[in-house]
């Protein structure tokens, strides 16, 4: 258990000062920077057994468990990489100390703060799919306590299924410290996506998997291109309001505008590849979310103990549009044939459905830390949830819930090297949206009450190598297709599992980040559900292991070799569990060379992804399939100025 030497306001101020230095992009290395194997990304590198869309069999992003510097954030689109220093997944012991624990895990984005000195990084990247992009990020001092950060990215992205797009993004942040203990950080970012071709999805004609299509070959329709705009604006404020008091405020606005959108579907696919092509065209749709958190924190030092109290108010106001789509039957084809259809002069869009969600949550949390003894966390919140749905031709539908939410977790230090932990959390979480092949396509699903129990240990095997291992159980309502192809709640799901992370330097030159999860996921069918509901949830693998190594060679100074292995077990492909997608082993090999030119740090990076070319189908939802990424080569060149 780490020592407690600082009062909380001083600790927060120290953390901000450390993060204020501009992070050079040439130093990005997920293996050497990750604290554990539960999920970490920095720059263009990602590792771990979990990610923002999948933790212990669920999606923390869909559940609404995203944070910016620990404060509540409700995104309608991913936060721009130009704004983020890194992103971490927090579960189990790695989430210890986070007030108001979330059952589906937490995705925490560390904001990139402008540095106190002028500096910039230029990164050019590309891959064998045709990607080519250039990014510039940097910061400059504008005066005492005032600095500006900026970022621009322009490129063409090639995707594994043969589609591509053109995109550009911009970001700006201002960091102002008008007085000691006070920091204001307004920021904004925008992402524009053009000519983004709608890649194919496949639905088999019977109780079998579709044949695997040709690698990296898009066969149309080439006129069905996405056009979207995503933007985020926000303000982070921190004030040390007297001794041992800190007031933090995060206010965020996230918008997503889809000017054109399509769903390219090959239905009734036979074993010989024959199929019927259906295109679903969406009208212009818009989402807007206002969210944020006001948190007042008071710490009470007590010798070797530290008592920390948090009073928090979280707010969310989400406006969503969906529906109104037009379905075009483009007729018989094969998965290997080029599409020769012509874009219609106009689409027959229907009326749009609208939904508004308002949620406020008032909570009180306590975290007590006793040096070399243990840690205790308690949280109690009262949520007020209101959802208004306006469907065409119907009166508004009001849904509401006012649940009590709570969590308790504790850690006990058995020795300086070994700590045990256990926790329980009850939360109110979102369920995402219906998949694109559902009768209620893209419709927001209802909010649900969820629960999680977990326990485990942290063991410092050496001074720098640490093992975290634990068990967990999560329970939630389960959504699937009924007999009418409507995606709705059809039962409940209980996920039990064992997870571990082993990380640290094995030698002065060799770093390891390895982790795994073995999952027993079970579905309990509702009595009123229609259709066949299998015992296992769709798209959830029985196990997943991830091993990452980074070796700094002794032969050439600055040259490092790396390797990673991702081994995923089989997973059900349909709600009735009649089909299964086989497991897959993905091996990646890479190298990076760091050197200096005219005193400027430079890193050249190359990686071969999926060396064994394990190529095949992946789940896009119940009975819906896409393909995974085949073997490819990617790389980048980063220069710090």
C-alpha positions in Angstrom: 0.0 0.0 0.0 1.6 3.3 -1.0 2.6 5.8 1.6 0.4 8.8 2.3 2.6 11.9 2.6 0.6 14.7 1.0 -2.7 16.3 1.8 -5.1 16.0 -1.1 -4.9 19.6 -2.4 -1.1 19.5 -2.5 -1.2 16.1 -4.2 -3.6 17.4 -6.9 -1.4 20.4 -7.5 1.7 18.3 -7.8 -0.1 16.0 -10.3 -1.1 19.0 -12.4 2.4 20.4 -12.4 3.8 17.1 -13.5 1.3 16.7 -16.3 1.7 20.3 -17.5 5.0 19.5 -19.2 4.3 19.0 -22.9 4.5 15.3 -23.8 6.8 14.7 -26.7 5.1 12.4 -29.2 8.4 10.6 -30.0 8.3 9.2 -26.5 5.0 7.4 -26.9 5.3 3.8 -26.0 2.4 1.9 -24.5 4.5 -1.0 -23.1 6.8 1.2 -21.1 4.1 3.7 -20.0 1.2 1.4 -19.1 0.7 0.7 -15.4 -1.1 -2.5 -15.9 -2.6 -4.8 -18.7 -6.3 -3.8 -18.2 -6.3 -1.3 -21.0 -4.1 1.6 -22.0 -3.5 3.7 -25.1 -1.1 6.6 -25.9 -0.7 8.2 -29.3 -1.1 5.5 -31.9 -0.4 2.5 -29.6 -2.9 0.5 -27.6 -2.6 -2.6 -25.4 -4.5 -4.6 -22.8 -7.3 -7.1 -22.3 -9.9 -4.4 -22.2 -10.7 -1.2 -24.1 -13.3 1.6 -24.1 -15.9 -0.7 -25.7 -15.3 -3.9 -23.8 -14.7 -4.5 -20.1 -15.6 -7.9 -18.5 -18.0 -8.5 -21.3 -19.7 -5.1 -21.3 -19.0 -1.6 -22.8 -18.2 1.1 -20.3 -18.6 3.7 -23.0 -22.1 2.6 -23.8 -22.8 2.4 -20.1 -21.9 6.1 -19.6 -18.7 5.5 -17.6 -16.3 7.9 -19.4 -14.3 10.5 -17.6 -12.0 13.4 -18.4 -9.3 13.7 -15.7 -11.6 11.8 -13.4 -14.7 14.0 -14.0 -17.9 12.8 -15.6 -18.2 13.1 -19.4 -21.0 12.0 -21.7 -19.6 11.8 -25.2 -21.6 11.5 -28.4 -18.3 10.7 -30.3 -14.8 9.7 -29.2 -12.8 12.5 -27.6 -10.2 13.8 -30.0 -6.8 12.2 -29.7 -5.4 15.7 -30.2 -6.7 16.5 -26.7 -5.8 13.4 -24.9 -2.4 12.5 -23.4 -3.5 8.9 -22.7 -6.6 6.7 -22.0 -6.8 4.1 -19.3 -9.4 1.5 -18.3 -9.9 1.3 -14.5 -11.3 -1.9 -13.0 -10.8 -3.8 -9.7 -7.8 -2.5 -7.8 -6.8 -0.1 -10.5 -10.1 1.8 -9.8 -9.4 1.9 -6.0 -9.5 5.5 -4.9 -11.9 6.6 -7.7 -15.0 8.0 -6.0 -18.3 6.6 -7.2 -17.2 3.3 -8.7 -18.9 2.1 -11.9 -19.9 -1.5 -12.3 -18.8 -1.7 -16.0 -15.4 -0.1 -15.3 -14.2 3.5 -16.0 -12.6 4.9 -19.1 -10.5 7.8 -18.0 -9.1 10.3 -20.5 -6.0 12.2 -19.3 -6.2 15.6 -21.0 -3.1 16.9 -22.7 -2.2 20.2 -20.9 -0.3 22.9 -22.7 3.3 23.2 -21.5 4.9 26.2 -19.9 7.5 26.3 -22.7 7.2 26.4 -26.4 7.4 23.1 -28.1 5.8 21.0 -30.9 5.8 17.5 -32.4 5.2 16.4 -35.9 4.0 12.9 -36.6 3.6 11.4 -40.1 2.1 7.9 -40.3 0.9 5.5 -43.0 0.1 1.8 -43.5 -0.3 -0.8 -46.3 -4.0 -0.2 -46.5 -3.4 3.2 -48.0 -3.4 5.4 -44.9 -1.4 8.6 -45.0 -1.6 11.3 -42.5 0.3 14.1 -40.8 -0.3 15.5 -37.3 1.1 18.6 -35.6 0.7 19.2 -31.9 2.3 21.7 -29.6 2.1 24.5 -27.1 3.5 27.9 -26.4 3.6 30.3 -23.5 1.5 33.4 -23.8 2.6 35.0 -20.5 3.0 34.3 -16.9 0.7 31.4 -16.0 -0.9 31.4 -19.4 -0.1 28.9 -22.2 -1.8 27.7 -25.4 -2.0 24.2 -26.8 -2.9 23.3 -30.3 -3.2 20.3 -32.7 -4.0 19.6 -36.3 -4.4 16.3 -38.2 -5.0 15.8 -41.9 -5.1 12.5 -43.7 -6.6 9.7 -45.6 -7.4 6.5 -43.7 -7.5 3.1 -45.4 -9.6 0.4 -43.6 -9.1 -3.3 -43.6 -12.3 -4.0 -45.7 -11.0 -1.8 -48.5 -12.9 1.3 -47.7 -11.3 4.6 -47.0 -12.0 8.2 -46.0 -10.6 11.7 -45.9 -10.5 13.4 -42.6 -9.2 16.4 -40.7 -9.3 17.4 -37.1 -8.3 20.5 -35.1 -8.0 21.2 -31.3 -7.0 24.1 -29.1 -6.6 24.4 -25.3 -5.8 27.3 -23.1 -4.2 26.7 -19.7 -4.4 29.7 -17.2 -3.1 29.8 -13.7 -4.2 33.2 -12.4 -3.0 32.5 -8.9 -1.4 29.7 -6.9 -3.8 26.7 -6.6 -6.1 27.8 -9.4 -6.2 26.4 -12.9 -8.6 27.0 -15.7 -8.4 24.9 -18.9 -10.9 25.6 -21.7 -10.6 23.4 -24.8 -12.3 22.6 -28.0 -11.9 20.1 -30.8 -13.6 19.2 -34.1 -13.4 16.2 -36.4 -14.6 16.2 -40.1 -15.0 12.9 -42.0 -15.6 12.9 -45.8 -16.1 10.3 -48.4 -16.2 7.5 -45.8 -17.4 4.5 -47.7 -19.9 2.2 -46.0 -18.2 -1.1 -45.5 -20.2 -4.3 -45.9 -22.0 -6.4 -43.2 -23.1 -9.9 -43.9 -26.2 -12.0 -42.8 -26.3 -15.7 -43.7 -29.3 -17.3 -45.5 -29.4 -20.1 -43.0 -27.9 -21.7 -39.9 -24.3 -21.3 -41.1 -21.5 -18.7 -41.2 -21.2 -16.7 -44.4 -18.1 -17.4 -46.6 -15.1 -15.1 -45.9 -14.9 -12.3 -48.5 -11.7 -11.3 -50.4 -9.2 -9.4 -48.2 -9.1 -5.6 -48.5 -11.4 -5.3 -51.4 -14.4 -3.0 -51.4 -17.0 -3.7 -54.0 -19.4 -0.9 -53.5 -21.7 0.9 -53.7 -19.0 3.6 -54.0 -21.5 6.4 -53.8 -22.7 5.4 -50.3 -20.3 7.7 -48.3 -20.6 8.9 -44.8 -20.2 12.6 -44.0 -20.0 13.5 -40.4 -18.9 16.2 -38.0 -18.0 15.7 -34.3 -17.1 18.4 -31.9 -16.2 18.7 -28.2 -15.9 21.9 -26.1 -15.2 21.9 -22.4 -13.8 23.6 -19.4 -11.8 22.1 -16.5 -11.3 24.2 -13.4 -9.5 23.4 -10.2 -9.4 25.7 -7.2 -7.5 24.9 -3.9 -10.1 26.7 -1.7 -8.2 26.9 1.5 -6.1 24.3 3.3 -7.1 20.8 2.4 -10.1 21.9 0.2 -10.2 21.5 -3.5 -13.1 22.4 -5.8 -13.1 20.9 -9.3 -15.5 21.6 -12.1 -15.8 19.9 -15.5 -18.3 21.2 -18.1 -18.5 19.5 -21.5 -20.5 19.8 -24.7 -20.3 17.0 -27.2 -22.0 17.0 -30.6 -22.3 14.6 -33.5 -23.8 15.5 -36.8 -24.3 12.8 -39.5 -25.1 14.6 -42.7 -25.1 11.4 -44.7 -25.1 7.9 -43.4 -25.5 4.4 -44.9 -25.7 0.8 -43.8 -24.3 -1.6 -46.5 -25.8 -5.0 -46.0 -25.5 -8.3 -47.9 -28.4 -10.5 -46.8 -29.3 -14.1 -47.5 -25.7 -15.0 -48.1 -25.3 -18.5 -49.3 -22.2 -20.8 -48.9 -21.3 -20.0 -52.6 -21.3 -16.2 -51.9 -24.5 -15.4 -53.6 -26.5 -12.7 -51.7 -28.9 -9.9 -51.9 -27.7 -6.3 -51.4 -29.7 -4.0 -49.3 -28.7 -0.4 -48.6 -30.1 1.6 -45.7 -29.8 5.3 -46.0 -30.1 7.6 -43.0 -31.5 11.2 -43.1 -29.3 13.9 -41.5 -29.2 13.2 -37.8 -27.9 15.1 -34.8 -26.9 14.3 -31.2 -25.9 16.8 -28.6 -24.9 16.2 -25.0 -24.2 18.6 -22.2 -22.5 17.0 -19.2 -20.3 17.7 -16.3 -19.5 17.4 -12.7 -18.9 19.7 -9.8 -16.9 18.1 -7.1 -15.8 19.5 -3.7 -13.1 17.5 -2.0 -11.9 17.9 1.6 -9.0 16.0 3.1 -8.2 15.5 6.8 -4.7 14.3 7.5 -4.4 12.3 10.7 -0.8 11.1 11.2 -0.4 7.9 9.1 -4.1 8.2 8.0 -5.8 10.4 5.4 -9.5 10.9 5.3 -10.9 12.2 2.0 -14.5 13.3 1.5 -16.1 14.1 -1.9 -19.4 15.9 -2.6 -20.4 15.5 -6.2 -23.1 16.8 -8.5 -23.2 15.2 -12.0 -25.5 16.5 -14.8 -26.4 15.2 -18.2 -28.7 16.6 -20.9 -28.7 14.4 -24.0 -30.7 15.1 -27.2 -30.7 12.2 -29.8 -32.3 11.7 -33.2 -32.8 8.4 -35.0 -35.0 6.6 -37.5 -36.5 8.0 -40.7 -34.2 5.7 -42.8 -35.0 4.6 -46.3 -34.3 1.0 -47.4 -33.1 0.3 -50.9 -33.2 -3.3 -52.3 -30.4 -3.3 -54.8 -31.1 -6.9 -55.9 -29.2 -10.2 -56.3 -25.4 -10.1 -56.2 -22.5 -12.0 -54.7 -20.0 -11.0 -52.0 -17.4 -11.0 -54.8 -19.2 -8.9 -57.4 -18.7 -5.2 -58.0 -21.8 -3.0 -57.3 -22.9 -1.0 -60.3 -25.9 0.8 -58.8 -26.4 4.5 -59.2 -27.2 6.8 -56.4 -30.9 7.8 -56.3 -31.8 11.4 -57.1 -33.6 11.5 -53.7 -34.4 9.2 -50.8 -37.8 8.6 -49.3 -36.9 9.5 -45.7 -39.6 9.1 -43.1 -40.2 11.1 -39.9 -37.4 11.2 -37.3 -37.8 9.9 -33.7 -36.3 12.1 -31.0 -35.2 11.4 -27.5 -34.1 13.5 -24.6 -32.4 12.2 -21.4 -31.9 14.4 -18.4 -30.0 13.0 -15.5 -28.6 14.5 -12.3 -26.8 12.6 -9.6 -25.9 13.9 -6.2 -23.4 11.9 -4.3 -21.2 11.7 -1.2 -18.1 9.6 -1.2 -15.4 8.8 1.4 -11.9 7.4 0.9 -9.8 6.5 3.9 -6.1 5.6 3.6 -4.0 4.2 6.4 -0.4 3.9 5.5 0.9 0.3 5.4 -2.5 -0.9 6.7 -5.2 -0.4 4.1 -7.8 1.7 2.3 -11.6 2.0 2.5 -13.9 3.5 0.0 -17.7 4.3 0.4 -20.1 6.0 -2.0 -23.8 6.9 -1.9 -25.7 8.7 -4.6 -29.2 9.6 -5.5 -29.9 9.7 -9.2 -32.8 11.4 -11.0 -33.3 10.0 -14.5 -35.9 11.3 -17.0 -36.2 10.1 -20.6 -38.7 11.6 -23.1 -39.2 9.8 -26.4 -41.1 11.4 -29.3 -42.1 8.7 -31.8 -43.9 9.8 -35.1 -47.6 9.9 -34.7 -47.6 9.1 -30.9 -47.8 11.1 -27.8 -44.5 11.6 -26.0 -43.4 8.6 -23.8 -41.9 9.4 -20.4 -39.7 7.1 -18.6 -38.2 7.9 -15.2 -36.3 6.3 -12.4 -34.9 7.7 -9.1 -32.6 5.0 -7.7 -30.2 5.0 -4.9 -26.7 4.0 -6.1 -23.9 2.9 -3.8 -20.5 1.3 -3.6 -18.1 0.0 -1.0 -14.5 -1.2 -1.5 -11.6 -2.0 0.8 -8.0 -2.9 0.5 -5.9 -4.5 3.2 -2.1 -4.5 3.2 -0.9 -7.9 4.4 2.7 -6.8 3.9 4.6 -4.1 2.0 4.4 -6.4 -1.0 0.9 -7.9 -0.9 -2.5 -6.2 -0.6 -6.0 -7.8 -0.8 -9.1 -5.9 -2.0 -12.8 -6.4 -2.4 -15.7 -4.3 -3.6 -19.3 -4.0 -4.5 -21.0 -1.4 -6.7 -24.6 -0.7 -7.8 -25.0 1.7 -10.8 -27.5 3.2 -13.2 -26.1 2.7 -16.7 -27.1 3.1 -20.3 -27.5 0.1 -22.6 -26.3 1.6 -25.9 -28.5 1.4 -29.1 -30.1 -1.4 -31.1 -27.8 -2.9 -33.8 -28.2 -1.8 -37.5 -29.9 -5.0 -38.5 -32.7 -4.7 -35.9 -36.3 -3.7 -36.7 -35.8 -0.8 -34.2 -32.4 0.1 -35.8 -30.3 2.6 -33.8 -33.0 3.1 -31.2 -31.6 4.0 -27.8 -32.1 1.2 -25.3 -33.4 1.9 -21.7 -31.2 2.7 -18.8 -30.6 -0.3 -16.5 -29.6 -1.0 -12.9 -26.4 -3.0 -12.7 -24.3 -4.6 -10.0 -20.8 -5.8 -9.6 -18.8 -7.7 -7.0 -15.0 -8.2 -7.2 -12.1 -9.2 -5.1 -8.4 -9.9 -5.6 -4.8 -9.1 -4.7 -1.9 -6.9 -5.7 1.5 -8.4 -5.2 4.8 -6.6 -5.8 6.9 -9.5 -7.0 9.9 -7.3 -7.1 10.5 -3.6 -6.6 9.1 -2.9 -10.1 7.2 -6.0 -11.3 3.6 -6.1 -9.9 0.9 -8.7 -10.2 -2.8 -7.9 -9.9 -5.2 -10.8 -10.0 -8.9 -11.0 -9.1 -12.3 -12.5 -9.5 -15.5 -10.6 -10.4 -19.2 -11.0 -11.0 -21.4 -8.6 -12.9 -25.2 -8.8 -13.5 -27.3 -6.8 -15.9 -30.4 -7.1 -18.1 -29.6 -8.8 -21.4 -30.7 -7.5 -24.8 -31.2 -9.6 -27.9 -33.6 -10.3 -30.8 -37.1 -11.4 -30.2 -39.1 -13.4 -32.8 -40.0 -10.1 -34.6 -36.3 -9.1 -35.0 -36.8 -6.3 -32.5 -33.8 -5.8 -30.3 -35.0 -5.5 -26.7 -34.5 -7.0 -23.2 -34.9 -10.7 -23.4 -33.4 -11.8 -20.1 -30.6 -11.1 -17.7 -26.9 -11.8 -17.9 -24.4 -12.8 -15.3 -20.7 -12.6 -16.1 -18.2 -14.3 -13.7 -14.6 -14.3 -14.4 -10.9 -14.3 -13.4 -8.5 -11.6 -14.6 -4.9 -10.8 -14.1 -2.2 -8.3 -15.0 1.6 -8.7 -14.8 3.6 -5.6 -15.6 7.1 -4.1 -15.1 10.7 -4.4 -16.3 12.0 -8.0 -16.3 15.5 -6.7 -16.9 16.9 -3.2 -17.4 16.3 -3.7 -21.1 13.1 -5.8 -21.3 9.6 -4.6 -20.3 6.6 -6.8 -20.0 2.8 -6.0 -19.9 0.7 -9.2 -19.9 -2.8 -9.9 -18.9 -5.7 -12.2 -19.3 -9.4 -12.8 -18.5 -11.3 -16.1 -18.3 -15.0 -15.4 -18.5 -18.1 -17.5 -17.7 -21.0 -15.5 -19.1 -24.5 -16.8 -18.7 -27.9 -15.6 -19.9 -31.2 -16.2 -18.1 -34.1 -15.9 -20.4 -37.2 -13.8 -19.4 -40.4 -15.8 -19.3 -42.2 -13.5 -21.7 -39.3 -13.4 -24.3 -40.1 -14.9 -27.7 -37.7 -16.8 -29.9 -34.8 -19.0 -28.9 -32.4 -17.4 -26.4 -29.1 -19.2 -25.9 -27.3 -19.5 -22.6 -24.3 -17.4 -23.7 -24.3 -13.7 -24.8 -23.4 -12.8 -28.3 -19.9 -11.5 -29.0 -18.4 -12.4 -25.6 -15.4 -14.6 -25.8 -14.7 -17.3 -23.2 -11.2 -16.0 -22.7 -8.7 -13.4 -23.8 -4.9 -13.1 -23.2 -2.6 -10.3 -24.2 1.2 -10.3 -23.9 3.4 -7.3 -24.8 7.2 -7.1 -24.8 9.6 -4.2 -25.5 13.3 -4.9 -25.7 15.9 -2.1 -25.9 18.7 -3.8 -27.8 22.4 -3.6 -26.6 23.8 -3.4 -30.2 22.4 -0.1 -31.4 21.6 2.7 -28.9 18.0 3.8 -29.4 16.8 0.7 -31.2 14.0 -1.3 -29.5 12.2 -4.4 -30.7 8.7 -5.3 -29.6 6.2 -8.1 -29.9 2.6 -8.7 -28.8 0.2 -11.6 -28.8 -3.5 -11.4 -28.5 -5.3 -14.8 -28.1 -9.1 -14.7 -28.1 -11.4 -17.6 -27.5 -14.5 -18.6 -29.5 -17.7 -16.5 -29.1 -21.4 -17.0 -29.9 -22.5 -15.3 -33.1 -26.3 -15.5 -32.7 -28.8 -14.9 -30.0 -29.9 -18.6 -30.1 -26.2 -19.7 -29.8 -26.5 -21.9 -32.9 -23.4 -20.5 -34.5 -19.9 -19.7 -33.1 -17.1 -17.6 -34.3 -13.8 -19.4 -33.8 -11.0 -18.1 -31.7 -8.1 -16.2 -33.1 -4.4 -15.5 -32.3 -3.0 -12.2 -33.5 0.8 -11.8 -33.4 2.4 -8.4 -34.0 6.1 -7.6 -34.4 7.7 -4.2 -34.5 10.7 -2.0 -34.0 11.4 1.6 -33.1 14.6 3.6 -33.5 15.0 6.8 -31.4 17.8 9.2 -32.3 18.5 12.9 -32.7 18.9 15.2 -35.6 20.2 18.7 -35.0 19.4 18.2 -31.3 15.8 17.3 -32.0 14.4 13.9 -30.8 13.2 11.7 -33.6 11.5 8.3 -33.5 11.0 6.0 -36.5 8.4 3.2 -35.8 7.4 0.2 -37.9 5.1 -2.7 -37.1 3.8 -5.7 -38.9 0.3 -6.4 -37.6 -1.3 -9.9 -37.6 1.9 -11.6 -38.8 0.3 -15.0 -39.1 -2.5 -13.4 -41.2 -5.4 -14.8 -39.1 -8.2 -13.5 -41.2 -11.9 -14.2 -40.9 -15.3 -13.2 -39.6 -16.0 -11.2 -36.5 -19.3 -10.3 -34.8 -21.0 -7.1 -35.7 -24.0 -8.0 -33.6 -26.4 -10.9 -33.3 -26.4 -12.7 -36.7 -24.3 -9.9 -38.2 -20.8 -10.3 -39.5 -17.8 -8.3 -40.6 -14.1 -9.2 -41.2 -11.1 -8.6 -39.0 -7.9 -6.9 -40.0 -5.6 -9.1 -42.1 -1.8 -8.8 -42.1 -0.7 -5.2 -42.6 2.4 -3.0 -42.2 2.1 0.4 -40.5 4.5 3.0 -39.2 5.2 6.5 -38.2 7.9 9.1 -38.0 7.8 11.5 -35.0 9.9 14.6 -34.5 9.9 16.8 -31.4 10.8 20.5 -31.7 
